[in-house]
């Protein structure tokens, strides 16, 4: 098995994959079996509404600001904050500024896959 290495541009801008059921764009970073990571970007004012995932995931905010809504509570998104989000719990992301997030998850689905998330 080979070491996987991903590099990404930390500067704002749309990424090559339109995420299903979302305003966000993404770029795959690494994937091994069912475990993977993507870089996700939202333009200011864009979002992904309440949804769930098959697997749990860690959200690492790289740049920008926004809000994570989890169980009806709003939590600030800003560079350096990390959240562990259970896949079965509805959550939403709203970008206030250009927002870049690395999403790492188990039971990982490709960013553009129709089964990546289920809208609630």
C-alpha positions as CSV (number, residue, x, y, z in Angstrom):
1,X,0.0,0.0,0.0
2,X,1.3,3.5,-0.9
3,X,1.3,6.6,1.2
4,X,-1.3,9.0,-0.1
5,X,-0.4,12.7,-0.1
6,X,-2.8,15.5,-0.9
7,X,-2.0,19.2,-1.5
8,X,-4.6,21.9,-1.8
9,X,-4.7,25.6,-2.5
10,X,-5.7,27.4,0.8
11,X,-6.9,30.4,-1.2
12,X,-10.6,30.9,-1.9
13,X,-12.3,29.8,-5.0
14,X,-14.7,27.2,-6.4
15,X,-13.4,23.6,-6.5
16,X,-13.9,21.1,-9.4
17,X,-16.8,19.0,-7.9
18,X,-20.3,20.3,-7.3
19,X,-21.5,18.6,-4.1
20,X,-24.9,16.9,-4.4
21,X,-27.8,18.7,-2.7
22,X,-25.5,21.6,-1.6
23,X,-24.2,25.0,-2.7
24,X,-20.7,23.8,-1.9
25,X,-17.9,22.7,-4.2
26,X,-15.3,20.1,-3.3
27,X,-12.0,18.5,-4.2
28,X,-11.2,14.9,-3.1
29,X,-8.0,14.7,-1.0
30,X,-7.4,11.1,0.1
31,X,-9.4,7.9,0.3
32,X,-8.6,4.5,1.7
33,X,-11.4,1.9,1.7
34,X,-14.3,3.6,3.4
35,X,-12.3,6.3,5.1
36,X,-11.6,9.6,3.2
37,X,-11.2,13.4,3.2
38,X,-12.4,16.2,1.0
39,X,-11.7,19.9,0.9
40,X,-15.1,21.7,0.7
41,X,-15.7,25.4,-0.1
42,X,-18.8,27.6,0.3
43,X,-19.0,31.1,-1.2
44,X,-20.3,33.8,1.1
45,X,-24.0,33.3,1.9
46,X,-24.1,29.7,0.5
47,X,-25.0,26.6,2.5
48,X,-25.9,23.0,2.8
49,X,-29.2,22.6,4.6
50,X,-30.1,20.1,7.3
51,X,-28.8,16.7,6.3
52,X,-27.4,13.5,7.7
53,X,-24.6,11.2,6.5
54,X,-24.0,7.4,6.5
55,X,-20.8,7.8,8.5
56,X,-19.4,10.1,11.2
57,X,-17.1,12.9,10.2
58,X,-14.7,15.5,11.5
59,X,-14.9,19.0,10.2
60,X,-11.7,21.1,10.3
61,X,-12.2,24.7,9.3
62,X,-9.2,25.9,7.2
63,X,-10.4,29.5,6.5
64,X,-13.4,31.8,6.6
65,X,-16.4,32.0,8.9
66,X,-19.8,30.4,9.1
67,X,-22.3,28.6,11.3
68,X,-22.8,24.9,12.0
69,X,-26.3,24.1,13.2
70,X,-26.4,20.9,15.2
71,X,-29.4,19.7,17.2
72,X,-31.0,23.1,16.8
73,X,-28.0,24.9,18.3
74,X,-25.7,27.3,16.3
75,X,-22.0,26.9,16.6
76,X,-19.3,29.2,15.1
77,X,-17.1,28.0,12.3
78,X,-13.8,29.8,12.0
79,X,-10.2,28.8,11.1
80,X,-8.8,26.4,13.6
81,X,-12.0,25.0,15.0
82,X,-12.7,21.2,14.7
83,X,-16.1,19.5,15.2
84,X,-16.8,15.7,15.4
85,X,-20.3,15.3,13.8
86,X,-22.1,11.9,14.2
87,X,-23.5,10.9,10.8
88,X,-27.0,10.2,12.1
89,X,-27.6,13.7,13.6
90,X,-29.1,16.3,11.3
91,X,-26.8,19.3,10.8
92,X,-26.4,22.3,8.4
93,X,-23.6,24.6,7.4
94,X,-24.0,28.3,6.5
95,X,-21.1,30.4,5.2
96,X,-20.8,34.0,6.3
97,X,-17.6,34.5,4.3
98,X,-15.8,32.3,1.9
99,X,-15.6,29.1,4.0
100,X,-13.1,26.3,3.5
101,X,-13.5,23.0,5.4
102,X,-11.7,19.7,5.4
103,X,-14.2,16.9,6.0
104,X,-12.8,13.6,7.1
105,X,-15.2,10.7,7.5
106,X,-15.8,7.0,7.7
107,X,-18.2,5.4,5.3
108,X,-17.0,8.2,3.0
109,X,-18.8,8.9,-0.2
110,X,-17.5,10.9,-3.2
111,X,-18.4,14.6,-3.0
112,X,-20.7,14.6,-6.0
113,X,-22.4,11.2,-5.2
114,X,-26.1,11.4,-4.8
115,X,-25.9,9.2,-1.6
116,X,-23.2,11.3,0.1
117,X,-25.9,13.0,2.2
118,X,-29.6,12.7,2.9
119,X,-31.5,16.0,3.1
120,X,-33.8,16.2,6.2
